[in-house]
Amino acid sequence: MPSILLVDDHDLIREGLKHILAKQFPSARITEAGNAEDAIKKVSKAKFDLVISDLTMPGRGGLDVVRQVKEIDPKLPVLILSMHAEDEYAVRALKAGAAGYLNKTNGTTDIFKAIKMVLQGRRYISPAVAERLAENLEPHDSPPHSYLSDREFYVFKLIAEGKSVSAIAEQLSLGLTTVSTHRARILKKMGLKTNADLTKYAVQYKLLD
């Protein structure tokens, strides 16, 4: 009887996942967490066989969940299930220690396959992610956005999507000054000057969903 922790800030998503999991894993014990902080507390207090986490949540996100879970229980696998395309986040998630990465648009067959593989102690890597990882192994100049920290990359994507500093601060539960500092570092690291430049860059590298 696997014990699974679902981490997502949307009640509807968690309910949908519970319904899907109940069909394939009727004996599973499902626990829910609405944010990263709650998830980390639950992992600290109880034993789980698998954590399925969203990527983007208010406050700390899924990559933070991966790292914190691995510090608490290195053997506990974390499967990222996100609305974001695999192009960039999947590699970051795997490097952070995730056991796999799935887009929420994947069908139930892929979700079940990924969960079964991860529960068996294996990693789930889709063909698209495998190709992306192979590209990273090839000798070539890394694009500027690859040097951003995970938090900076979150902020970069939101700026590129046209969100204001205040909106980003609210979504990520950060202070306005912190977001502005991240923005300044992002522009410096990427050699750009304006938000419009960031948007053009994101479009060029197909980083917008």
C-alpha positions in Angstrom: 0.0 0.0 0.0 2.0 3.0 -1.2 1.8 6.3 0.7 1.7 9.3 -1.6 1.9 13.0 -0.8 0.2 15.3 -3.4 1.6 18.9 -3.3 -0.4 21.5 -5.3 -1.8 24.9 -4.4 -5.0 24.2 -6.3 -7.7 22.1 -4.5 -9.3 21.1 -7.8 -6.0 19.7 -9.1 -5.4 17.7 -6.0 -9.0 16.3 -6.1 -8.5 15.3 -9.7 -5.2 13.6 -9.0 -6.7 11.7 -6.1 -9.5 10.5 -8.3 -7.1 9.3 -11.0 -4.8 7.6 -8.5 -7.7 5.8 -6.8 -8.4 4.0 -10.0 -4.9 2.6 -10.5 -3.8 2.4 -6.9 -7.0 1.8 -4.9 -5.1 0.8 -1.7 -2.8 3.9 -1.8 -2.8 6.2 1.2 -3.1 9.8 -0.2 -2.1 12.8 1.8 -2.4 16.4 0.6 -0.3 19.6 1.0 -1.3 23.0 -0.4 2.2 24.5 -0.5 5.9 23.7 -0.2 6.0 24.6 3.5 3.2 22.3 4.4 4.7 19.5 2.3 8.0 19.7 4.0 6.4 19.6 7.4 4.4 16.5 6.5 7.6 14.7 5.1 9.3 15.5 8.3 6.6 13.9 10.4 5.4 10.9 8.4 6.8 8.2 6.1 5.9 8.4 2.4 6.8 6.3 -0.6 6.4 9.1 -3.2 5.9 12.8 -3.4 4.1 14.2 -6.4 4.6 18.0 -6.6 3.5 20.9 -8.7 6.3 23.2 -9.9 5.0 26.7 -9.5 3.3 27.6 -6.2 3.1 30.7 -4.0 6.3 31.0 -1.9 8.7 28.1 -2.4 8.1 26.0 -5.5 8.5 22.4 -6.6 12.3 22.6 -7.0 12.5 23.8 -3.4 10.3 20.8 -2.4 12.7 18.4 -4.2 15.8 19.8 -2.4 14.2 19.9 1.0 12.7 16.4 0.7 16.1 15.1 -0.3 17.7 16.6 2.7 15.1 15.0 5.0 14.9 11.6 3.3 17.4 11.1 0.4 15.6 7.9 -0.7 12.1 9.5 -1.0 11.4 10.1 -4.7 9.8 13.3 -5.9 7.9 13.4 -9.2 7.2 16.8 -10.6 3.8 17.2 -12.3 3.6 20.7 -13.8 1.8 22.8 -16.3 5.1 24.1 -17.7 6.6 22.5 -20.8 9.6 20.2 -20.4 12.0 22.3 -22.4 13.7 24.0 -19.5 12.2 23.0 -16.2 12.6 19.2 -16.6 16.4 19.4 -16.7 16.4 21.8 -13.7 14.1 19.4 -11.8 16.2 16.3 -12.5 19.4 18.2 -11.6 17.8 19.2 -8.3 17.1 15.5 -7.6 13.6 14.8 -8.9 12.8 11.3 -10.0 10.9 12.5 -13.0 9.1 15.3 -14.7 5.6 15.2 -16.3 3.5 17.9 -17.9 -0.1 18.1 -16.7 -1.3 17.7 -20.2 0.1 14.1 -20.3 -2.5 11.4 -20.3 -3.2 9.1 -17.4 -1.3 6.3 -19.1 1.9 8.4 -18.9 1.2 9.4 -15.3 0.6 5.8 -14.2 3.8 4.7 -16.0 5.8 7.4 -14.4 4.5 6.6 -10.9 5.1 2.9 -11.2 8.6 3.4 -12.4 9.4 5.9 -9.6 7.9 3.6 -7.0 10.2 0.9 -8.3 13.2 3.1 -7.6 13.7 4.1 -11.2 13.7 7.5 -12.9 11.0 8.5 -15.4 12.5 10.4 -18.3 10.3 11.1 -21.3 11.8 11.0 -24.8 11.6 14.8 -25.0 13.5 15.1 -21.7 16.0 12.5 -22.8 16.7 14.5 -25.9 17.1 17.7 -23.8 19.6 16.0 -21.5 21.6 14.7 -24.5 21.8 18.2 -25.8 23.2 19.4 -22.5 26.0 16.8 -22.8 27.1 18.0 -26.2 29.9 20.6 -26.1 28.5 24.0 -27.0 28.1 27.4 -25.5 25.4 27.4 -22.9 22.7 30.1 -23.4 22.6 33.0 -20.8 19.4 31.8 -19.1 21.1 28.5 -18.1 23.3 30.5 -15.6 20.3 31.8 -13.7 19.5 30.3 -10.3 16.1 28.4 -10.1 14.5 31.4 -8.3 15.9 33.8 -10.9 14.6 31.7 -13.7 11.1 31.7 -12.1 11.2 35.5 -11.9 12.7 35.8 -15.4 9.8 33.7 -16.9 7.2 35.8 -15.1 8.7 39.1 -16.2 8.9 37.8 -19.8 5.2 36.9 -19.5 4.5 40.6 -18.8 3.8 40.4 -15.1 4.7 43.4 -12.9 7.1 43.4 -10.0 4.2 43.6 -7.5 2.3 40.8 -9.2 5.4 38.6 -9.1 6.0 39.5 -5.5 2.5 38.4 -4.6 2.6 35.2 -6.6 6.0 34.1 -5.2 5.4 35.5 -1.7 8.4 37.7 -2.0 9.1 41.4 -1.1 9.1 44.0 -3.8 12.7 44.8 -3.1 13.7 41.1 -3.4 12.0 40.8 -6.8 13.6 44.0 -8.0 17.0 42.7 -6.9 16.4 39.4 -8.8 15.4 41.4 -11.9 18.6 43.4 -11.7 20.7 40.3 -11.4 18.8 38.6 -14.2 19.4 41.5 -16.6 23.1 41.6 -15.6 23.7 37.9 -16.0 21.9 37.8 -19.4 23.4 41.0 -20.7 20.0 42.6 -21.3 18.6 46.0 -20.4 14.8 46.0 -20.3 11.8 43.8 -19.6 11.1 43.9 -23.4 14.5 42.4 -24.0 13.7 39.6 -21.6 10.4 38.9 -23.4 12.2 38.8 -26.8 14.8 36.5 -25.5 12.2 34.1 -24.0 10.3 34.1 -27.3 13.6 33.4 -29.2 14.5 30.4 -27.0 10.8 29.2 -26.8 10.7 29.5 -23.1 7.1 30.9 -22.8 4.3 28.3 -22.5 
